[in-house]
Amino acid sequence: MIFRILQKAMKMNVKATIFIGLLIFVLLSAKAIQVIEPQTFTTYFSALWWVMTSVTTVGYGDISPVTAGGQLFAMVIVYIVGIGIMGVAVGYVVDVYVEFKNKKESGKLAFKGKDHFVIINYTRRSKETIQELLNMHEDKQIVLIDEDIEKVPFVHEHVHFVHGEPADIDTLEKANIADSTSVMIFSSDGVPNASFADGQTLLVATSVEDYSQKINKSIYTIVEVTSEKHIASFVHGGVDEFITPNQTSARLIAKSGTYKGISEVFRQLTSSNYGEDIFTIVPQASWKTYGDACQSLHNMGATLLSVDNNLDIAAKSSEKLPPQSKLLIVCKSEIYEQIKKSS
């Protein structure tokens, strides 16, 4: 019997053997001291309590052996062997924690959560995006993918790092993009040629789309495009949205030069630090026309920006509002919650 147990233990993982051995040692030691001193340890639980407080070096002293045999067993078996095994077990626990921490920081652990944001490539712009997402969503997780950095660059409890090639399916699966809210692909820093930069981004976007088709599940992708002339290629690749920071910045500067102060309006629209933010809602049943939606939202303290990405709301005031439209509004977060409840 004992020989078979030893044979199985030798085939097991060393760490598992240590913990199983510690458990067996504690249970047998409790029974042994109860047999040696039945008058002191009247129940098995009291014996188990004494063994546990001894091997963990807590030593409350509320109960202890009084006979020579019991004290000898305590000194030789429980104190020397038991405390030694406990020390080894605690050491393994610390090793496991340190190993887990190192793997997490170096991006070697897969993310198992859902409804998270995936950001590909760590750049100055993606760093600002991460910070803005954290300001907007207190309970959302963010997964950052990058192959050029060896350790998590943005330390936050809601930011998970995955190290690997973004175009590699294994890396995308480690980030669990299948269950993500959206995937944001940023153009790498330090690439002076726009065609080369967008070519790299297109490769990643295509890999995401191929994976989406493979699992037969839609994955919403937002891509930073360096040059607008390359957008057609991204449209062909199935990308949902495009951001062109260079052209957008140039146009905003031009608008500000003509209509002074307009840049502050855009800054407030694109930031969560000004009290109001942009939210997406669906029409309520009582909103029959564009005008109904605009007036009702105004009464609730919200401003309707667009319907299905179209800004011509005033021109369509009397037209029928499609029931499945996507409405963009600007309001405070508490007003947004009230609108959701009333839907």
TIPADO-265946 format. One record per atom (N, C-alpha, C, O, CB): residue in three letters; x, y, z. Coordinates in steps of 0.2 Angstrom, whole numbers, plus 5000, padded with zeros to 4 digits. Each point is the difference from the previous one (the first is absolute). Glycine has a CB too. Layout:
<sites>
AlaXYZ ...
</sites>
This chain:
<sites>
Met500449945000 Met499650065000 Met500450065000 Met500050054996 Met499149895010 Ile501450074999 Ile500450065000 Ile500550004994 Ile500150064998 Ile499849935015 Phe500349954985 Phe500550004994 Phe499650034994 Phe500350034996 Phe500349875009 Arg498850084994 Arg499650024994 Arg499950085001 Arg500050034995 Arg499449865004 Ile500450135007 Ile500050085001 Ile500650034998 Ile500050064997 Ile499149925012 Leu501550004993 Leu500650034998 Leu500250004993 Leu500250044997 Leu500249925014 Gln499449984986 Gln500150004992 Gln499650054997 Gln500250034995 Gln500049855006 Lys499150135001 Lys499650054997 Lys500350075001 Lys500050044996 Lys499049885005 Ala501250095005 Ala500350075002 Ala500650024996 Ala500150054998 Ala499549935013 Met500849974987 Met500650014996 Met499850024993 Met500450034997 Met500349895010 Lys498850064991 Lys499850014993 Lys499650074999 Lys499950034995 Lys500049855003 Met499950155008 Met499750065000 Met500450065000 Met500749995001 Met498549965006 Asn500650114992 Asn500350065000 Asn500350015007 Asn499749995005 Asn499650064986 Val501349985010 Val500450005006 Val499550055005 Val500049985006 Val501250004989 Lys498650075002 Lys499650055004 Lys499449975003 Lys499850015006 Lys500650084987 Ala499249875003 Ala499449965002 Ala500249955005 Ala499649995005 Ala499950034984 Thr501049955010 Thr500349955005 Thr500150035007 Thr499849975005 Thr500749964986 Ile499850135009 Ile500150035006 Ile499450025004 Ile499949995006 Ile501150064989 Phe498549985001 Phe499450025004 Phe499649945002 Phe499750005005 Phe500350104988 Ile500049855003 Ile499649945002 Ile500349965006 Ile499749985005 Ile499950004983 Gly501150025012 Gly500449985005 Gly499950045007 Gly499949975005 Gly500949994987 Leu499150105007 Leu499950045006 Leu499349995003 Leu499950005006 Leu500850094989 Leu498849905001 Leu499349995002 Leu500049935004 Leu499749995005 Leu499850074985 Ile500849895007 Ile500049935003 Ile500450015006 Ile499849965005 Ile500249984984 Phe500650095012 Phe500450015006 Phe499550035005 Phe500149985006 Phe501050034987 Val498650045006 Val499650045005 Val499449955002 Val499950005007 Val500450114988 Leu499449865001 Leu499449955002 Leu500349945004 Leu499749995005 Leu499750044985 Leu501249945008 Leu500249955004 Leu500350025007 Leu500049965005 Leu500349984984 Ser500050125011 Ser500350025006 Ser499550025005 Ser500149995006 Ser500950064988 Ala498449975004 Ala499550025004 Ala499749935003 Ala499950005006 Ala499850104988 Lys500349855002 Lys499749945003 Lys500649975005 Lys499849975005 Lys499550014984 Ala501350025009 Ala500549975004 Ala500150045007 Ala500049965005 Ala500650014985 Ile499350095010 Ile500150045007 Ile499349985004 Ile500150005006 Ile500650094989 Gln498849905002 Gln499449985003 Gln500049935004 Gln499849995005 Gln499650084987 Val501049895004 Val500149935003 Val500550005005 Val499949975005 Val499849984984 Ile500850095011 Ile500550015005 Ile499850035006 Ile500149985006 Ile500750034985 Glu498850055008 Glu499750035006 Glu499250015000 Glu499850064998 Glu501450005003 Pro498549894999 Pro499250005000 Pro499750045005 Pro499550034999 Pro500549864996 Gln500450125011 Gln499750045006 Gln500150084998 Gln499650045003 Gln500649865005 Thr500350114988 Thr500150084998 Thr499650014994 Thr499650055000 Thr501549955005 Phe498949964990 Phe499750014994 Phe499349965000 Phe500149944997 Phe501050094997 Thr498449995009 Thr499449965000 Thr499649994994 Thr499749954999 Thr500250095013 Thr500250004983 Thr499750004994 Thr500550004994 Thr500650035001 Thr498350025004 Tyr500949934989 Tyr500550004995 Tyr500150074997 Tyr500550024998 Tyr499249874999 Phe499850155004 Phe500050074998 Phe500550045004 Phe500450044997 Phe498449964999 Ser501249995011 Ser500550035004 Ser500749994998 Ser500550045001 Ser498649965009 Ala501049934988 Ala500749984998 Ala500250034994 Ala500550024999 Ala499349875007 Leu499750124989 Leu500150034994 Leu500250075001 Leu500450034996 Leu498849894998 Trp500450115010 Trp500150085002 Trp500850015002 Trp500350044998 Trp498449975005 Trp501549945002 Trp500750015003 Trp500549994994 Trp500550045000 Trp499149925011 Val500349994985 Val500549994995 Val500050064995 Val500650024998 Val499249855003 Met499650154997 Met500050064995 Met500450065003 Met500450034997 Met498549934998 Thr500950065012 Thr500350055003 Thr500849995001 Thr500450055000 Thr498549985005 Ser501349914995 Ser500749995001 Ser500450004994 Ser500550034999 Ser499249905010 Val500150044985 Val500350004994 Val500050074997 Val500550014996 Val499249875002 Thr499850165003 Thr500050074997 Thr500450055005 Thr500050064999 Thr498949914995 Thr501450005011 Thr500450045005 Thr499650055004 Thr500250055002 Thr500849934991 Val498350025007 Val499650045003 Val500049995008 Val500250055004 Val499049964986 Gly500749935012 Gly500149985007 Gly499650045005 Gly500350045004 Gly500849934993 Tyr498350025003 Tyr499550045005 Tyr500249985007 Tyr499950045005 Tyr499249974986 Gly501149925010 Gly500149985007 Gly499449985004 Gly500149995006 Gly500950084994 Asp498449934997 Asp499449985004 Asp499949935001 Asp499749985004 Asp499850124991 Ile500949865001 Ile500049935001 Ile500749974998 Ile500250024994 Ile498549975004 Ser501649975005 Ser500749974998 Ser500149935004 Ser499749995005 Ser500750134993 Pro500049845000 Pro500249945003 Pro500350015007 Pro500350045001 Pro499949914988 Val499650005015 Val500350015007 Val500449935002 Val500450015005 Val498650064998 Thr500949884993 Thr500449945002 Thr500750004996 Thr500050044995 Thr498949895007 Ala501650035000 Ala500650004997 Ala499949974993 Ala500450034995 Ala500249955016 Gly499049974988 Gly499949984993 Gly499750054995 Gly500250004995 Gly499749895010 Gly499650154998 Gly499750054996 Gly500550054998 Gly500050034995 Gly498949945010 Gln501550055000 Gln500450064999 Gln500649984995 Gln500250044996 Gln499550005016 Leu500549894989 Leu500549984995 Leu499850004993 Leu500350014995 Leu500249925014 Phe498850044990 Phe499750004994 Phe500050074997 Phe500150014994 Phe499249895009 Ala500550155001 Ala500050074998 Ala500650034997 Ala500150034995 Ala499049985013 Met501549974996 Met500650034999 Met500349974993 Met500350044996 Met499949985016 Val499849914988 Val500349974994 Val499650004994 Val500250014994 Val500349925014 Ile498850054993 Ile499650004994 Ile499750064998 Ile500150034994 Ile499749865009 Val499850145001 Val499650064998 Val500550064999 Val499950044995 Val499149925012 Tyr501450064998 Tyr500450064999 Tyr500549994995 Tyr500150054996 Tyr499849975016 Ile500549934987 Ile500549994995 Ile499849994993 Ile500150034996 Ile500649935014 Val498949984990 Val499849984994 Val499450044997 Val500050024994 Val500349865009 Gly499250135001 Gly499450044998 Gly500250074998 Gly499750024995 Gly499649915013 Ile501050114996 Ile500250074999 Ile500450004994 Ile500050054996 Ile500049985016 Gly500549924987 Gly500450004994 Gly499649994993 Gly500150034995 Gly500849925012 Ile498650004993 Ile499549994995 Ile499650064998 Ile499950024995 Ile500149865008 Met499850165003 Met499650064999 Met500450054997 Met499750044996 Met499649935014 Gly501350044992 Gly500450054997 Gly500149994993 Gly500050054996 Gly500649965014 Val499549934988 Val500149984992 Val499450024997 Val500050034994 Val500849885008 Ala498650075001 Ala499350014996 Ala499950084999 Ala499850024995 Ala499849875010 Val500650155001 Val499950074999 Val500550034995 Val499850044996 Val499849965016 Gly501049974987 Gly500450024995 Gly499849994993 Gly500150044996 Gly500849945012 Tyr498749974991 Tyr499849984994 Tyr499450054998 Tyr499950024995 Tyr500449865007 Val499350145003 Val499450044999 Val500350074998 Val499750034995 Val499649915014 Val501250084994 Val500450074998 Val500249994993 Val500050054996 Val500349975016 Asp500049934987 Asp500349994993 Asp499550004995 Asp500050034994 Asp500949905010 Val498550044997 Val499450004995 Val499850074999 Val499850024995 Val499849865009 Tyr500350165002 Tyr499850074999 Tyr500550044996 Tyr499850044996 Tyr499649955015 Val501250004990 Val500650044997 Val500049984992 Val500050044996 Val500649975015 Glu499349934988 Glu500049974993 Glu499450034996 Glu500050024995 Glu500649885009 Phe498850105000 Phe499450034997 Phe500150074998 Phe499850034995 Phe499549895012 Lys500950124998 Lys500150075000 Lys500550024994 Lys499950044996 Lys499949975016 Asn500749954987 Asn500550014995 Asn499749984993 Asn500150044995 Asn500849935013 Lys498749984992 Lys499749984993 Lys499550064998 Lys499950014994 Lys500249875009 Lys499550145002 Lys499550054999 Lys500450074997 Lys499750034995 Lys499549925014 Glu501350074995 Glu500450064998 Glu500349994993 Glu500050054996 Glu500249985016 Ser500049914986 Ser500349994994 Ser499649984994 Ser500249994994 Ser500849985012 Gly498350034995 Gly499549994995 Gly499949934998 Gly499949994994 Gly500350125003 Lys500049845007 Lys499949934998 Lys499449975002 Lys499949944999 Lys501350055002 Leu498450045003 Leu499349975002 Leu499550024996 Leu499950064997 Leu500549945014 Ala499149964987 Ala499450014996 Ala499550035004 Ala499949995006 Ala500349914987 Phe499450155004 Phe499550035003 Phe499349964999 Phe499849984995 Phe500850145003 Lys499149875008 Lys499449965000 Lys499350045000 Lys499549975000 Lys501249945005 Gly499450164996 Gly499450045001 Gly499650014994 Gly500249984994 Gly500450075015 Lys498849994992 Lys499650014994 Lys499850085000 Lys500150035005 Lys499549854995 Asp500250144994 Asp499750074999 Asp500650055002 Asp499950055003 Asp498949915000 His501850034995 His500650045001 His500250034994 His499749994994 His500649945015 Phe500150124992 Phe500350044994 Phe500749974998 Phe500449995005 Phe498950114998 Val500849894991 Val500749974998 Val500350064996 Val499850034995 Val499849855004 Ile501050145004 Ile500450054996 Ile500749974998 Ile500349975003 Ile499250125004 Ile500649924986 Ile500649974997 Ile500550054998 Ile499850054997 Ile499449864998 Asn501450085008 Asn500650044999 Asn499950065006 Asn499650045000 Asn500549934987 Tyr500550035016 Tyr500050055006 Tyr500450064997 Tyr500650004999 Tyr499449925010 Thr499650144990 Thr500350064997 Thr499850065004 Thr499649995005 Thr500449964984 Arg500250115010 Arg499850065004 Arg499350004999 Arg499650025005 Arg501550044993 Arg498649934996 Arg499350015000 Arg499649945003 Arg499450025003 Arg500850044986 Ser500049885011 Ser499749955003 Ser500050015008 Ser499549985003 Ser500749944987 Lys500350105012 Lys500150025007 Lys499550055003 Lys499649995005 Lys501649984994 Glu498750084997 Glu499450055001 Glu499449975000 Glu499550015004 Glu501250084992 Thr499249864999 Thr499349974999 Thr499949955006 Thr499450005003 Thr500750004985 Ile500449975015 Ile499949955006 Ile499850055006 Ile499549985003 Ile501449944992 Gln499450135006 Gln499950055005 Gln499250025000 Gln499750015005 Gln501550024996 Glu498649994993 Glu499450034999 Glu499549945001 Glu499450015003 Glu501050074989 Leu499749865006 Leu499549945001 Leu500049995007 Leu499449985002 Leu500949974987 Leu500250055015 Leu500049995007 Leu499650065003 Leu499649985005 Leu501549964995 Asn498950124998 Asn499650055003 Asn499349994998 Asn499550025004 Asn501450064995 Met498949894995 Met499350004998 Met499749945003 Met499450005002 Met500950054988 His500149895011 His499749945002 His500449975007 His500549984999 His499150004989 Glu500050035017 Glu500449975007 Glu500049935000 Glu500549975003 Glu499150135003 Asp500049864991 Asp500049935001 Asp500249964993 Asp500049945000 Asp499150085009 Lys501150024986 Lys500249964994 Lys500849985000 Lys500450045003 Lys498750034991 Gln501049875003 Gln500749985000 Gln500350024993 Gln499650004995 Gln500149905013 Ile500950114992 Ile500450024994 Ile500549954999 Ile500449995004 Ile499350134997 Val500449854993 Val500549964998 Val500550034995 Val499750024994 Val499649885008 Leu501350115000 Leu500550034995 Leu500449954997 Leu500349965003 Leu499750145004 Ile500149904986 Ile500449954996 Ile500650044997 Ile499950054997 Ile499149875001 Asp501650065003 Asp500650034997 Asp500649955000 Asp500049965005 Asp499650154999 Glu500749894991 Glu500649954999 Glu500750035001 Glu500549965001 Glu498849984991 Asp500750135009 Asp500650035000 Asp500250025007 Asp500650025002 Asp499250024987 Ile499849955016 Ile500150015007 Ile500049945004 Ile499649954999 Ile500050165000 Glu500949885006 Glu500049935003 Glu499650005007 Glu499949955003 Glu501250044992 Lys498750075007 Lys499750015007 Lys499450054999 Lys500050044997 Lys501149935009 Val498450014998 Val499450055000 Val500250075001 Val500350025005 Val499049884999 Pro500550144991 Pro500250075001 Pro499650055003 Pro500150055002 Pro500449934988 Phe498849995011 Phe499550045004 Phe499749965005 Phe499649965000 Phe500150104990 Val500649965016 Val499849965006 Val499350035003 Val500050055003 Val501249935000 His498349974997 His499450025002 His499649935001 His500149964996 His499950164999 Glu499649885011 Glu499649945001 Glu499649974995 Glu499849944999 Glu500350095012 His499750024984 His499549984995 His500350004993 His499749994995 His499550065011 Val501549954994 Val500449994994 Val500449945000 Val500449995004 Val499650134995 His499849844996 His500349934999 His500550004994 His499850034995 His499249915011 Phe501650044995 Phe500550004994 Phe500149934997 Phe500149955003 Phe500550155003 Val499449904987 Val500149944997 Val500650024995 Val500050044996 Val498849925005 His501850005000 His500550014995 His500049954994 His499949945001 His500850105009 Gly499449994984 Gly500049954995 Gly499850044993 Gly499950065000 Gly499749855007 Glu500550064988 Glu499950034993 Glu499250014999 Glu499749955000 Glu501450004995 Pro498750115004 Pro499350025000 Pro499749964994 Pro499449995000 Pro500850125005 Ala500149874990 Ala499749974994 Ala500049925001 Ala499749974996 Ala500750134997 Asp499949885012 Asp500049935002 Asp499349985003 Asp499850035005 Asp501549974996 Ile498449954997 Ile499349975002 Ile500149985008 Ile499650025004 Ile500149944984 Asp500950015013 Asp500149985007 Asp500050065005 Asp499750005006 Asp500949904990 Thr499750165002 Thr500050065004 Thr499350035001 Thr499850025005 Thr501450004991 Leu498449984998 Leu499350025000 Leu499649965005 Leu499550035003 Leu500650024985 Glu500049895012 Glu499649955004 Glu500250015008 Glu499550005004 Glu500449924986 Lys500750105011 Lys500250015007 Lys499750065002 Lys499850015006 Lys501349944992 Ala498850104998 Ala499650065002 Ala499349995000 Ala499650055002 Ala501350024993 Asn498849885003 Asn499349985000 Asn499650054996 Asn499550035002 Asn500649915009 Ile500150084983 Ile499750054996 Ile499349984998 Ile499650044998 Ile501550004998 Ala498849895004 Ala499349984998 Ala499450035005 Ala499550014998 Ala501149884997 Asp499650125011 Asp499550025005 Asp500150075002 Asp499850035005 Asp500149864999 Ser500550154992 Ser500150075001 Ser499550054998 Ser499649984996 Ser501649995003 Thr498850095004 Thr499550054998 Thr500250034993 Thr499650014995 Thr500150015017 Ser501049994987 Ser500350034994 Ser500749995000 Ser500349995005 Ser498850094994 Val501249924995 Val500749994999 Val500350064997 Val499850024995 Val500149865004 Met500550165004 Met500350064998 Met500749994998 Met500549985004 Met498850095003 Ile500949944986 Ile500649994998 Ile500450064998 Ile499750044996 Ile499949854999 Phe500950135008 Phe500450064999 Phe500649994996 Phe500349955000 Phe499350095011 Ser500650014985 Ser500650004996 Ser500650015004 Ser500050045005 Ser499350014986 Ser501249915008 Ser500649995004 Ser500450075000 Ser500050034994 Ser500049855004 Asp500350145007 Asp500450065000 Asp500649994997 Asp500249944999 Asp499350095012 Gly500950024987 Gly500649994997 Gly500049974993 Gly500649984997 Gly499850015014 Val499150014985 Val500049984993 Val499850064996 Val499450024999 Val500249865004 Pro500950154994 Pro500050064996 Pro499650004994 Pro499650044998 Pro501449995006 Asn499049914993 Asn499649994993 Asn499349985002 Asn499849955003 Asn501350014991 Ala498450085003 Ala499349995001 Ala499849934997 Ala499549975003 Ala500350164997 Ser500449864994 Ser499849944997 Ser500249935004 Ser499649965001 Ser500550104988 Phe500549955014 Phe500349945003 Phe499649995007 Phe499849955002 Phe501350074993 Ala498850045008 Ala499650005007 Ala499349974999 Ala499849965004 Ala500950145000 Asp498949934991 Asp499449974998 Asp500049934998 Asp499549965001 Asp500150164996 Gly500949865000 Gly500149934997 Gly500049955006 Gly499749955000 Gly500950094990 Gln499849985015 Gln500049965007 Gln499450005003 Gln499749955002 Gln501550084999 Thr498450034999 Thr499450005004 Thr499549964996 Thr499649965003 Thr500650155001 Leu499849894989 Leu499549964996 Leu500149935001 Leu499549965000 Leu500550134992 Leu500749895009 Leu500149925001 Leu499749985007 Leu499749955000 Leu501450064994 Val498950035011 Val499749985006 Val499250005000 Val499749965002 Val501350095004 Ala498850014990 Ala499250004999 Ala499849944996 Ala499449975002 Ala500650164999 Thr500349854994 Thr499849944996 Thr500149945004 Thr499549965000 Thr500950094990 Ser500049945015 Ser500149945004 Ser499450005005 Ser499749955001 Ser501550054998 Val498650065004 Val499450005004 Val499449984996 Val499649965003 Val500950135004 Glu499449944987 Glu499449984996 Glu500049934998 Glu499549965000 Glu500550154995 Asp500649865003 Asp500049934999 Asp499849955006 Asp499749954999 Asp501250084992 Tyr499450005015 Tyr499849965006 Tyr499250005001 Tyr499749965002 Tyr501550065003 Ser498650044994 Ser499250025001 Ser499649954995 Ser499549975002 Ser500850155001 Gln499949874991 Gln499749954995 Gln500149935003 Gln499649964999 Gln500550124991 Lys500549915012 Lys500149935002 Lys499649985006 Lys499749945000 Lys501550074997 Ile498650035008 Ile499649985006 Ile499350024998 Ile499649995004 Ile501450035004 Asn498950014986 Asn499350024998 Asn499750055006 Asn499449995002 Asn500449904991 Lys500650165008 Lys499750055005 Lys500350074999 Lys500650004998 Lys499349915011 Ser499650144991 Ser500250064998 Ser500550035005 Ser499850005006 Ser499150024988 Ile501650015004 Ile500550045005 Ile500150074997 Ile500250014995 Ile500449885008 Tyr499250165001 Tyr500050074998 Tyr500750035001 Tyr500349995005 Tyr498550024999 Thr501450014990 Thr500750034999 Thr500050074999 Thr499650034995 Thr500849865001 Ile500150155007 Ile500150074999 Ile500750004999 Ile500549985003 Ile498650065004 Val501149994987 Val500750014998 Val500250074999 Val499750044997 Val500249854997 Glu500750125008 Glu500450064999 Glu500350004993 Glu500549964999 Glu499750065014 Val499650024983 Val500350004993 Val500450074999 Val499850055001 Val499249884994 Thr501650065003 Thr500550064999 Thr499850044994 Thr500050065000 Thr500949875005 Ser498950044989 Ser499850044994 Ser499349984998 Ser499849945000 Ser501450064997 Glu498450055002 Glu499349984998 Glu499949964993 Glu499549974999 Glu500250145007 Lys500849904990 Lys500049964993 Lys500049935001 Lys499949964995 Lys500750145000 His499649885011 His500149925001 His499349985003 His500049945002 His501250075000 Ile498350035000 Ile499449985003 Ile499749944996 Ile499749965003 Ile500150165003 Ala500249894987 Ala499649954996 Ala500349935001 Ala499649955000 Ala500250144992 Ser500849905010 Ser500349945001 Ser499749975006 Ser499949945001 Ser501250094993 Phe498850015011 Phe499849985007 Phe499249984999 Phe499849965004 Phe501150125002 Val498849964990 Val499349994999 Val499949934997 Val499649965002 Val500150164997 His500749864996 His500049934997 His500249955005 His499849945000 His500550114989 Gly500149975016 Gly500249955006 Gly499549995005 Gly500149965005 Gly501050074993 Gly498350015002 Gly499549995004 Gly500050045007 Gly499749995005 Gly500349904990 Val500450165005 Val500150045006 Val499450055001 Val499750024995 Val501549985003 Asp498650015008 Asp499350035001 Asp500150085001 Asp499650034997 Asp500049875009 Glu500950124997 Glu500150075000 Glu500850024999 Glu500449965001 Glu498650055007 Phe501150054990 Phe500750034999 Phe500150065003 Phe499550055001 Phe500549904988 Ile500650065014 Ile500250075003 Ile500650024996 Ile500549964999 Ile499050015012 Thr500550094986 Thr500650034997 Thr500250065004 Thr499850064998 Thr499849904990 Pro500950035017 Pro500250055004 Pro500350064997 Pro499950065002 Pro500249855006 Asn500350074987 Asn500450064996 Asn499550054997 Asn500150065001 Asn500949864997 Gln498650054998 Gln499550044996 Gln499550035005 Gln499850064999 Gln500349874991 Thr499750045015 Thr499550035005 Thr500350065003 Thr499750055001 Thr499849835001 Ser501150115000 Ser500450065004 Ser500150064995 Ser499850055002 Ser500849865005 Ala499550074987 Ala500150064995 Ala499450034999 Ala500050075000 Ala500949874995 Arg498550035004 Arg499450034999 Arg499750045006 Arg499750055000 Arg500149854992 Leu500450075014 Leu499750035006 Leu500450075001 Leu499750055002 Leu500149845003 Ile500950114993 Ile500350065001 Ile499850054995 Ile499950065001 Ile501149885002 Ala498850044991 Ala499750044995 Ala499450035002 Ala499850064999 Ala500849884992 Lys498950025012 Lys499450025002 Lys500150055006 Lys499650055000 Lys499949844997 Ser500950105007 Ser500250055006 Ser500250064997 Ser499850065003 Ser500549855005 Gly500150094987 Gly500250074997 Gly499550044997 Gly500050065000 Gly501149884998 Thr498450025000 Thr499450044997 Thr499450015005 Thr499850065000 Thr500549894989 Tyr499650005015 Tyr499550015005 Tyr500350005007 Tyr500149945003 Tyr499050014989 Lys501150105011 Lys500550005006 Lys499649975006 Lys499450015001 Lys501250094994 Gly499849855008 Gly499749975006 Gly499749934999 Gly499849975004 Gly500050155000 Ile500149864989 Ile499749944999 Ile500449945002 Ile499749955002 Ile499850114988 Ser501149955011 Ser500449945002 Ser499949985008 Ser500049945001 Ser500950104991 Glu498850015012 Glu499849995006 Glu499449955001 Glu499949965004 Glu500650154999 Val499149914992 Val499349964999 Val500249924999 Val499749965003 Val499750154993 Phe501149884999 Phe500249944998 Phe500349965006 Phe500049945001 Phe500150104987 Arg500350005016 Arg500449975005 Arg499549985005 Arg500149945003 Arg500950134995 Gln498549975004 Gln499549975005 Gln499649944997 Gln499849965004 Gln500150165000 Leu499949884990 Leu499749954997 Leu500349935000 Leu499749955001 Leu499850134992 Thr501249925007 Thr500449944999 Thr500349995007 Thr500549955000 Thr499750074988 Ser499750015017 Ser500349995007 Ser499449995005 Ser499550024999 Ser501550054998 Ser499249885008 Ser499549995005 Ser500150045007 Ser499749995005 Ser500249904990 Asn500550165004 Asn500250045006 Asn499650075001 Asn500250045004 Asn501049914994 Tyr498350064997 Tyr499750065001 Tyr499249995002 Tyr499650054999 Tyr501249994992 Gly499149915012 Gly499349995003 Gly499549974996 Gly499649955002 Gly500650155004 Glu499949914987 Glu499549974995 Glu500449964996 Glu500650014998 Glu498650085002 Asp500549864997 Asp500349954995 Asp499549984995 Asp499450015000 Asp501349955009 Ile499650004986 Ile499649984994 Ile499849935002 Ile500449955002 Ile500250124990 Phe498749915007 Phe499849945001 Phe499649974994 Phe499750044996 Phe500249995016 Thr500049914987 Thr499649974995 Thr499349975003 Thr500049975005 Thr501050004988 Ile498450055004 Ile499449975002 Ile499649984994 Ile500250014994 Ile499850065016 Val499449904991 Val499649984995 Val499350045001 Val499950025006 Val500649864993 Pro499150134996 Pro499450045000 Pro499549975005 Pro500049945001 Pro500250104988 Gln499550005015 Gln499449985004 Gln499449994996 Gln499950034994 Gln500650035016 Ala499049904992 Ala499449984996 Ala499650064998 Ala499750004995 Ala500349895011 Ser500050164999 Ser499650064999 Ser500350054995 Ser499750054998 Ser499949945013 Trp501050004987 Trp500450054995 Trp499849974993 Trp500349954997 Trp500650085011 Lys498650014988 Lys499849984994 Lys500550034994 Lys500149974995 Lys498750025010 Thr501450074997 Thr500450044995 Thr500650025003 Thr500150005006 Thr498950044988 Tyr501549995001 Tyr500650035003 Tyr499950055005 Tyr500350015005 Tyr500249964984 Gly499050085009 Gly499850055004 Gly499849985007 Gly500150035005 Gly499650034985 Asp499949885011 Asp499849985006 Asp500649985004 Asp500050015006 Asp498949954989 Ala501650005002 Ala500549985004 Ala500450065003 Ala500350005005 Ala499849904988 Cys500050155002 Cys500450065002 Cys499750045006 Cys500450025004 Cys500049994984 Gln499050005011 Gln499650045005 Gln500049965007 Gln500150035005 Gln499250034986 Ser500549885009 Ser500049965006 Ser500749995003 Ser500050015007 Ser499149934988 Leu501450055002 Leu500750005003 Leu500150075003 Leu500350005005 Leu500149914987 His499550145004 His500150075003 His499650015006 His500350035005 His499850014984 Asn499349945012 Asn499650015006 Asn500449965006 Asn499950025006 Asn499049994987 Met501449935005 Met500349965005 Met500750035002 Met500349975005 Met499149934991 Gly500950155000 Gly500650025002 Gly500649984996 Gly500650005001 Gly499050015010 Ala500249964983 Ala500549974995 Ala500050034993 Ala499450034998 Ala500549865009 Thr500650114990 Thr500050034993 Thr500149954995 Thr500549965001 Thr500050145004 Leu499149894990 Leu500149954995 Leu500550024995 Leu499950064996 Leu498949915005 Leu501750004998 Leu500550014995 Leu499949984993 Leu500150034995 Leu500749975015 Ser499149934990 Ser499949974993 Ser499649945001 Ser499849975005 Ser501350074991 Val498649944998 Val499649944999 Val500349954995 Val500050024994 Val498950045010 Asp501449884998 Asp500349964995 Asp500650044997 Asp500149994994 Asp498849945004 Asn501550115006 Asn500550034997 Asn499950064996 Asn500450034996 Asn500249875005 Asn498850124998 Asn499850054996 Asn499850075004 Asn499649995005 Asn500049934986 Leu500650135007 Leu499950065004 Leu499450054998 Leu499950055003 Leu501449954999 Asp498449984992 Asp499550044998 Asp499349995003 Asp499549984997 Asp501150014992 Ile499450015018 Ile499449995004 Ile499550054999 Ile499449994999 Ile501349965009 Ala499550124991 Ala499550055000 Ala499650004993 Ala499450014999 Ala501350065008 Ala499749914988 Ala499749994993 Ala499549945000 Ala499550004996 Ala501550054999 Lys499149905009 Lys499549955000 Lys499550005006 Lys499749955002 Lys501249984992 Ser499050135009 Ser499650005006 Ser499349974999 Ser499849975005 Ser500850144997 Ser499149894993 Ser499349974999 Ser500049934997 Ser499549974999 Ser500150154999 Glu501049865000 Glu500149934998 Glu499949955005 Glu500250015006 Glu500550034985 Lys499149905007 Lys499949945004 Lys500749985003 Lys500549994996 Lys498449974998 Leu501250035012 Leu500649975003 Leu500049935000 Leu499649975003 Leu500550135005 Pro500449874989 Pro500149925000 Pro500049985007 Pro500450025004 Pro500249984985 Pro499049955013 Pro500049975007 Pro500749975002 Pro500150005006 Pro498749984993 Gln501650004996 Gln500649975002 Gln500650044999 Gln500649985000 Gln498949914997 Ser500450185003 Ser500550054999 Ser500550005006 Ser499949985005 Ser499450084988 Lys501349965005 Lys500550015006 Lys500150085001 Lys500250034995 Lys500449865002 Leu499250135008 Leu500050075002 Leu500650025004 Leu500149975005 Leu498650034994 Leu501750054999 Leu500550035004 Leu499850065004 Leu499750054997 Leu501149904995 Ile499350055015 Ile499750065004 Ile500650025004 Ile500549975001 Ile498349994999 Val501150105002 Val500550035005 Val499650025006 Val499550045000 Val501350014991 Cys499549935015 Cys499650015006 Cys500549985006 Cys500549974999 Cys498350024996 Lys500950025011 Lys500449985006 Lys499849925001 Lys499549984998 Lys500550145007 Ser500449854998 Ser500049935001 Ser499349985004 Ser499749954998 Ser501650045002 Glu498550055005 Glu499449985004 Glu499450014995 Glu499549975001 Glu501150075010 Ile499450014985 Ile499450014995 Ile500049944995 Ile499549984998 Ile500650155003 Tyr500549854997 Tyr500049944996 Tyr499749945003 Tyr499649964997 Tyr501450084998 Glu499149955012 Glu499749945003 Glu499350015001 Glu499649954999 Glu501450045007 Gln498750074994 Gln499350015001 Gln499749994993 Gln499549975000 Gln500750125009 Ile500149934986 Ile499849984993 Ile499949934999 Ile499549974997 Ile501050144998 Lys500049855007 Lys500049934999 Lys499549975004 Lys499649954997 Lys501650055001 Lys498650025008 Lys499549975004 Lys499350024997 Lys499549965001 Lys501250055009 Ser499250044987 Ser499450024997 Ser499949974993 Ser499450004997 Ser500750115009 Ser500449864991 Ser499949964994 Ser499649945000 Ser499849974995 Ser501350085002 
</sites>
